[in-house]
Amino acid sequence: MPVVHLLDYVAGNVRSLANAIESLGYTIAWVKDPRDIEFAESLILPGVGHFGHCLSQFSEGGYLEPIRHHLDSGKPFLGICVGLQALFEGSAESPTVPGLRHISGRLAKFSDTDKSVPHIGWNSSTLSTASGNQSKSFYGLRNGSKYYYVHSYAVPYEQGHLEQRGWTVATASYGDEQFVGAIGRGNVLATQFHPEKSGTAGLRVLKAFLELRRWETVEGECLPRADQGLTKRIIACLDVRSNDNKDLVVTKGDQYDVREKSDSSTGGIVRNFGKPVEMAQRYYDQGADEITFLNIISFRNCPLVDPLMLSILEQTAKSVFVPLTVGGGIRDIIDDNGSMVQALEIATLYFKSGADKVSIGSDAVTAAEEYYRNGKQLSGKTAIEMISAAYGNQAVVVSVDPRRVYVRSPIETSHHTIKTIHAGPDGETFCWYQCTVRGGREGRDMDVQELVFAVEAMGAGEILLNSIDKDGSNSGFDLELINEVKRWIKIPVISSSGAGEPTHFADVFEQTATDAALGAGMHRSFTEATTASKT
């Protein structure tokens, strides 16, 4: 099989890119030394995270000049995400760190005045009018397709600026900002989106690059279409735990209780909806925009001695080409030998196994409590801070598990309250949302507003907003909670708990400003609810 060289500088989930390339019939040769680049026929530079960290890694490893030589050699080169950003002159993310300067221009941060940042989800990559050839496909790009983006910084698009220098440019829009989604000239192609996470549409781009099909006519597929911008995401969630036979299964909670109802004082058997890998494949085939695995009893076990979850990720990543998130046990722990293992090391294991993002739950509450005790001073030592510093804030999701606490009046509590249309058991019309830990088993003296403020400051990239009251109800999302949280923070919010019908997704997108919605244990096809086109 033909060989593709892939530069791995510990930039998050590179395994999924390798899986995608191998699925297309190619063999991966890992670049481990700058001298390896000299022998590369096709070179791919992936990347997620921080621009400065990426370029510093290249510089310290002695890769900058070999990469520049490859770019100038005429041999195929593909840059992905930060791999695209590195080709430009520099970035506002690290103003003092120079890029490779192969392309004129600098990156700027998205404005968060009218939208969430980071920009996460499915968006277009449409050929600019100045690029010409509107009836042809450039490296498999199609104007009607959507691709997966995850970034806070982008190259602002200036009409004709890059095209006058011979570059073909495809653009996307986020809010009122237009930016470079893909760019190519000669031997070079670079995408701000992740083709390995963009389903069939992304695999088509990878295949066209590997087969050197720069331009091709596709009947009726590449005519100009209006750029609809970022779509709302539908995320399939798989709650994973061991059953009574010690097998990992997908289950579903009813207010976080995953056992069938029983007259027995010990409860019934664990609900079993199927095997995790098979369920993930099914949801991917049905059109889910992302897959999330939540290891819901991980607080009892050390992930380092729980290889089954790592194996599930590895198997899923071989054939599921959308983003994968994993949650559970991502915290500092003491291993069986009595040694401290940092959350960053555990997250790295998950990334190497195929995860794109990690979800932190109870540990985030503990970190927030410390944050307020220290006068809102960051320590730099929390799991959120360390993982986001190493892999970028888009790699860190904080899972929030609140429950309603009803009060007759806001003066009855020091916590932030809302006036609710859903009265409490004694007719109360106010409530506050109490944060919980240990899978909802333990309430803390902290409300949701306090928690999301703190974790956003620490560097979380998204909030996974659950609701204990709605969990397992199949009655729709807690729209009041979602609207409140969206008013408080700038980072994206994933709404969870309560979805039982496709119409519930339509309701949450129409009645709130949520960025994504998650469903667990839905028996109906996700095809009815998904919005992005991955073909």
PyMOL commands that set and color helices and strands:
alter all, ss='L'
color gray80, all
select helices_A, chain A and resi 15-23+34-39+51-61+64-73+82-85+129-131+163-165+195-197+199-210+276-286+298-300+303-305+307-317+343-353+362-373+383-391+393-395+410-412+448-458+479-488+502-511+526-528
alter helices_A, ss='H'
color red, helices_A
select strands_A, chain A and resi 3-7+27-31+43-45+77-80+90-91+106-109+119-123+126-127+136-138+147-151+153-154+168-174+177-185+188-191+215-217+233-242+248-251+290-295+324-327+333-334+340-341+357-360+396-400+402-407+418-419+430-437+442-447+462-465+493-495+516-520
alter strands_A, ss='S'
color yellow, strands_A
deselect
rebuild
show_as cartoon
